[in-house]
């Protein structure tokens, strides 16, 4: 397994946040198959431990579980402390969640927690790992953006803004880190079939992409692209929206989001 080109470039250990399910779990599985030992980060320790044992038995890799709520700075610090003695070469920031509906009708506490998880925690952890990787002269950073990151989106205004932050951050950071041998990738999928839709109260429909597709396409693009849009739907929507002026993209994506949240009007 450790003859894998990905492992040769970024191995020994990979840190994956949001690893208990969905896209994070798919990343962890792909990386274990490539030979990486794993630091699995999420809130639910029992799910992480089960995943780690399964991947360890199947691929013969080590794993370490860090149960953390990344909305809390003390938990972010705990993740960084737990990885300080490990030869981490790859950081995948896949933890995050969304909200939907009219912004003024959403509890502000939930919106601020989303900013903490989607932006502040990512910024803090990326700063630390980027610093470590620069000293080593190699490393990889994968940040989860979204199709909604490229324009405002009504009924997901704050969520789209958090992903616009990540997209812009990744684009600039990639250029900064390239001279130091550190690769940075933004991943901008469309709807993905995970628990995200349920928590965000969005109906993602039957065309949602598989998490495995997102992970596979992202790892293949790392070091080669600035932004990857995994799956057919993400690429189709990108091509459909590209000719439109920004106000047109805002309008079209707001209509799409309106369709995903129309069930809320019946309440």
C-alpha positions as CSV (number, residue, x, y, z in Angstrom):
1,X,0.0,0.0,0.0
2,X,2.8,2.4,0.9
3,X,4.1,2.4,-2.7
4,X,1.1,4.6,-3.5
5,X,2.1,8.0,-5.0
6,X,-0.1,9.9,-2.6
7,X,1.5,8.3,0.4
8,X,5.0,8.9,-1.0
9,X,4.3,12.6,-1.4
10,X,2.4,13.3,1.8
11,X,2.6,10.2,4.2
12,X,2.8,9.1,7.2
13,X,-0.2,10.5,9.0
14,X,-3.3,12.3,7.8
15,X,-5.7,14.3,9.9
16,X,-9.3,14.1,8.8
17,X,-12.0,16.2,10.5
18,X,-15.7,15.2,10.2
19,X,-14.4,11.7,9.8
20,X,-17.4,9.9,11.5
21,X,-19.5,9.9,8.3
22,X,-20.1,11.3,4.9
23,X,-17.3,13.0,3.0
24,X,-14.9,12.8,5.9
25,X,-15.4,9.1,6.3
26,X,-14.9,8.6,2.6
27,X,-11.6,10.6,2.8
28,X,-10.4,8.5,5.7
29,X,-11.2,5.3,3.9
30,X,-9.4,6.4,0.7
31,X,-6.4,7.5,2.7
32,X,-6.2,4.3,4.7
33,X,-6.3,2.4,1.4
34,X,-3.3,4.5,0.3
35,X,-1.3,3.5,3.4
36,X,-1.9,6.6,5.7
37,X,-2.2,6.3,9.4
38,X,-5.1,8.4,10.5
39,X,-6.1,10.9,13.1
40,X,-9.9,10.8,13.1
41,X,-11.7,13.8,14.4
42,X,-15.4,14.3,15.0
43,X,-17.8,14.7,17.9
44,X,-18.8,11.0,18.2
45,X,-15.9,9.0,19.6
46,X,-17.6,5.6,19.3
47,X,-18.1,6.0,15.6
48,X,-14.6,7.1,15.1
49,X,-13.2,4.2,17.1
50,X,-15.3,1.7,15.1
51,X,-14.1,3.3,11.8
52,X,-10.5,3.2,12.9
53,X,-10.7,-0.4,13.9
54,X,-12.3,-1.4,10.6
55,X,-9.7,0.5,8.6
56,X,-6.8,-0.7,10.7
57,X,-7.9,-4.3,10.3
58,X,-8.4,-4.0,6.5
59,X,-5.4,-1.9,5.6
60,X,-3.0,-2.4,8.5
61,X,-2.7,1.3,9.4
62,X,-2.6,3.0,12.8
63,X,-5.3,5.3,13.9
64,X,-5.9,7.8,16.7
65,X,-9.3,9.1,17.7
66,X,-9.8,12.7,18.9
67,X,-13.4,13.4,19.9
68,X,-13.9,17.2,19.4
69,X,-16.6,19.8,18.9
70,X,-14.8,22.2,16.6
71,X,-17.2,25.0,17.5
72,X,-15.1,25.2,20.7
73,X,-11.6,26.6,20.7
74,X,-10.5,24.3,23.5
75,X,-11.4,21.3,21.3
76,X,-9.5,22.7,18.3
77,X,-6.5,23.1,20.6
78,X,-6.9,19.5,21.8
79,X,-6.7,18.3,18.2
80,X,-3.6,20.2,17.5
81,X,-2.0,19.0,20.8
82,X,-2.9,15.4,20.0
83,X,-1.1,15.6,16.7
84,X,2.0,17.4,17.8
85,X,4.2,14.4,18.0
86,X,3.0,12.7,14.8
87,X,4.5,12.9,11.3
88,X,1.4,14.5,9.8
89,X,1.7,15.2,6.1
90,X,-1.9,15.7,5.1
91,X,-4.8,17.7,6.6
92,X,-8.3,17.3,5.3
93,X,-10.8,19.8,6.8
94,X,-14.1,18.2,6.0
95,X,-16.0,19.0,9.2
96,X,-18.8,21.5,8.7
97,X,-22.5,22.0,8.5
98,X,-25.1,24.2,6.9
99,X,-28.3,26.1,7.7
100,X,-31.2,27.0,5.4
101,X,-34.2,29.2,5.4
102,X,-34.6,32.9,5.9
103,X,-31.7,34.3,7.8
104,X,-33.8,36.5,10.1
105,X,-35.9,33.5,11.1
106,X,-32.9,31.3,12.0
107,X,-31.5,31.3,15.6
108,X,-28.4,33.5,15.6
109,X,-26.7,31.1,17.9
110,X,-26.9,28.4,15.2
111,X,-25.6,30.8,12.5
112,X,-22.6,31.8,14.7
113,X,-21.8,28.2,15.6
114,X,-21.7,27.5,11.9
115,X,-19.2,30.3,11.4
116,X,-17.1,28.9,14.2
117,X,-17.0,25.4,12.7
118,X,-16.9,26.2,9.0
119,X,-14.5,29.2,9.2
120,X,-12.8,29.9,12.5
121,X,-11.8,26.3,13.3
122,X,-10.6,25.7,9.7
123,X,-8.5,28.8,9.8
124,X,-7.0,27.9,13.2
125,X,-6.1,24.4,12.3
126,X,-4.9,25.3,8.8
127,X,-2.6,27.9,10.3
128,X,-1.0,25.3,12.5
129,X,-0.6,22.5,9.9
130,X,0.6,24.9,7.2
131,X,3.3,26.1,9.6
132,X,4.4,22.5,10.3
133,X,4.3,21.6,6.7
134,X,6.4,24.6,5.7
135,X,9.1,23.6,8.1
136,X,9.1,20.1,6.7
137,X,9.1,21.3,3.1
138,X,6.1,19.2,2.1
139,X,2.5,18.6,2.9
140,X,-1.1,18.8,1.6
141,X,-4.1,20.7,2.8
142,X,-7.7,19.9,1.5
143,X,-10.4,22.4,2.3
144,X,-14.1,21.9,1.7
145,X,-15.7,24.7,-0.2
146,X,-19.0,24.2,-2.1
147,X,-20.8,25.0,-5.3
148,X,-22.6,27.8,-3.4
149,X,-19.3,29.5,-2.6
150,X,-19.2,31.4,-5.9
151,X,-22.2,33.7,-5.4
152,X,-24.7,34.7,-2.8
153,X,-27.6,32.3,-2.3
154,X,-30.9,33.3,-0.8
155,X,-32.3,30.9,1.9
156,X,-28.7,29.8,2.6
157,X,-27.1,33.2,2.8
158,X,-24.8,32.6,5.8
159,X,-23.9,29.1,4.8
160,X,-22.9,30.3,1.3
161,X,-20.9,33.1,2.9
162,X,-18.9,30.6,5.0
163,X,-18.0,28.6,1.9
164,X,-17.1,31.7,0.0
165,X,-14.6,32.4,2.9
166,X,-13.1,29.0,2.5
167,X,-12.9,29.2,-1.3
168,X,-11.1,32.6,-1.2
169,X,-8.8,31.5,1.6
170,X,-7.8,28.3,-0.3
171,X,-7.1,30.2,-3.5
172,X,-4.7,32.7,-1.9
173,X,-3.1,30.2,0.5
174,X,-2.3,27.8,-2.4
175,X,-0.1,30.5,-4.0
176,X,1.6,31.4,-0.6
177,X,2.4,27.7,0.2
178,X,3.5,26.5,-3.2
179,X,7.1,27.7,-2.9
180,X,7.4,25.7,0.3
181,X,6.3,22.4,-1.3
182,X,2.9,22.5,0.3
183,X,-0.2,21.8,-1.8
184,X,-3.6,23.4,-1.1
185,X,-6.8,22.3,-2.7
186,X,-10.4,23.7,-2.5
187,X,-13.1,21.1,-3.0
188,X,-16.4,22.5,-4.3
189,X,-19.0,19.8,-4.7
190,X,-22.7,20.2,-5.4
191,X,-25.2,18.3,-3.3
192,X,-23.7,15.2,-1.7
193,X,-25.7,12.3,-0.2
194,X,-24.6,12.6,3.4
195,X,-26.3,13.6,6.7
196,X,-25.6,17.2,5.7
197,X,-29.0,17.7,4.0
198,X,-31.0,16.5,7.1
199,X,-29.2,18.8,9.5
200,X,-29.4,21.7,7.0
201,X,-33.1,21.0,6.4
202,X,-32.5,20.8,2.7
203,X,-34.0,18.2,0.3
204,X,-31.0,17.4,-1.9
205,X,-33.0,15.2,-4.3
206,X,-32.0,12.0,-6.1
207,X,-29.0,13.5,-8.0
208,X,-26.8,14.0,-4.9
209,X,-23.3,12.8,-5.5
210,X,-21.7,9.9,-3.5
211,X,-19.1,10.9,-0.8
212,X,-16.7,8.4,-2.3
213,X,-16.7,10.3,-5.6
214,X,-15.8,13.5,-3.8
215,X,-12.9,12.0,-1.9
216,X,-11.5,10.1,-4.9
217,X,-11.7,13.2,-7.2
218,X,-10.2,15.5,-4.6
219,X,-7.2,13.3,-3.8
220,X,-6.5,12.9,-7.5
221,X,-6.6,16.7,-7.9
222,X,-4.4,17.6,-4.9
223,X,-1.2,19.3,-6.2
224,X,-2.6,19.6,-9.7
225,X,-5.5,22.1,-9.3
226,X,-6.6,25.0,-7.2
227,X,-10.3,24.0,-7.1
228,X,-11.9,20.7,-8.0
229,X,-15.7,20.2,-8.6
230,X,-16.3,16.5,-8.1
231,X,-19.1,14.7,-9.9
232,X,-21.4,15.4,-12.8
233,X,-23.8,17.7,-11.1
234,X,-21.1,20.1,-9.8
235,X,-19.6,20.3,-13.3
236,X,-22.9,20.7,-15.0
237,X,-24.0,23.5,-12.7
238,X,-20.7,25.3,-13.1
239,X,-21.0,25.3,-16.9
240,X,-24.6,26.4,-16.7
241,X,-23.8,29.3,-14.4
242,X,-20.5,30.4,-15.9
243,X,-22.0,32.6,-18.8
244,X,-24.3,34.5,-16.4
245,X,-23.3,37.8,-14.7
246,X,-23.0,37.5,-10.9
247,X,-26.5,38.8,-10.2
248,X,-27.8,36.1,-12.6
249,X,-25.9,33.4,-10.7
250,X,-27.3,34.7,-7.4
251,X,-30.8,34.5,-8.9
252,X,-30.4,31.0,-10.3
253,X,-28.8,29.5,-7.3
254,X,-31.4,31.1,-5.1
255,X,-34.1,29.4,-7.2
256,X,-32.3,26.1,-6.8
257,X,-32.1,26.6,-3.0
258,X,-35.8,27.6,-3.0
259,X,-36.6,24.2,-4.5
260,X,-34.5,22.4,-1.9
261,X,-36.2,24.2,0.9
262,X,-39.8,24.6,-0.3
263,X,-41.0,22.0,2.2
264,X,-40.3,24.5,4.9
265,X,-43.2,26.7,3.7
266,X,-45.7,24.0,4.7
267,X,-44.8,24.3,8.4
